[in-house]
């Protein structure tokens, strides 16, 4: 599921969402405002590794560009945090 906002999730799933607990495998229904978004650390780790690899390969030829490429993880982290904030800040009114 790759929704951007809570509104899109509401359009796809409705007011309540069926969620299975990871630890005890019970099925619960949760209201859509009880769902929260977290930053995916795998994407940030991929950004960090891409920034390190690309800057290490280009440090000998383009030292200034290699320094700028170290900003890739910071940019990825900012984008992920803004997506999480956009999801958390939008609320659905109960009908």
N, C-alpha and C positions, 0 to 999 in steps of 0.2 A: 504494500500500500504506500503510494508516494503522494500523499496529499500535502498541500502547502499550508492551508489554513484550516481552522476548525469549521468554517463555513462549508468548505468542500467536503470535509469528512461528514458533516451533517447531511449534505445532499446525497452522499453515497450510502451511508449506513443508517441514517435516521436519528431519533432522539437518544436511543439507548443502544449500546454496543455489547455484544456477547464476548466476554474475555475468559480465557482459560488460564488459571493460575499456574505458573511455572514450577512451583515447589510442591503443591498438593494436588494438582490436576482437577480442581473443582471448576465448574463453569458458573460464572457470575455475569449478571447484567449490570453495566455501569452507565450512568448518565454521561452524556458527551462532555460536559464541563469538568468531569472528574478525571478525564484523560489529560496527561501532561506530555510535553515533548522534551526530549533530552538530546544533547549533542552527540552525534555518532563519532566516537573516538577513532574508529577505523579510517574514516575519511581524513581526519586530522593527521593521523599517522602516515597515511598515503601522501598527504601534502608535504609533511616533514621529510619523508624519504625521497620524494621527487625533487624537492628543493636542494637537499644535500647532494644527491647524485648529479643533478644537472650543474650545480655550481662547482662541484669537484671536477667534472669533466671540462668545464669551460674556464676554469680559473687561470690556466696557463695562457690561453689565447685572448680572452676577453675578461680582464680582471674586474672592471667596473660592472659589466653585465652580470658576472658571477656573484658579485656582492648584491646586486638587485634581485637576483634569483633566490636569494635566501629569504626574501619577503614572501615567497609562495606559501609557506605554512601559516604565516600570519594572516594572509588574505583568505585562505581556506577556513581558518578558525573564525574569522569575522563573519564570513558568509554563513557558516553553520550556526553561529550564535544568533544571527539576525533571523534565520528561518525558525529557530526555536522560539525566539521572542515573539515573532509574528503569530505563531500557533498559540502560544500561551496568552497573548493579549486579547485575542478575539473570543468572546463568549456568546453562547446561544441562550436566548430567553426561553424559559419554560412556557409551554403552551397549555 
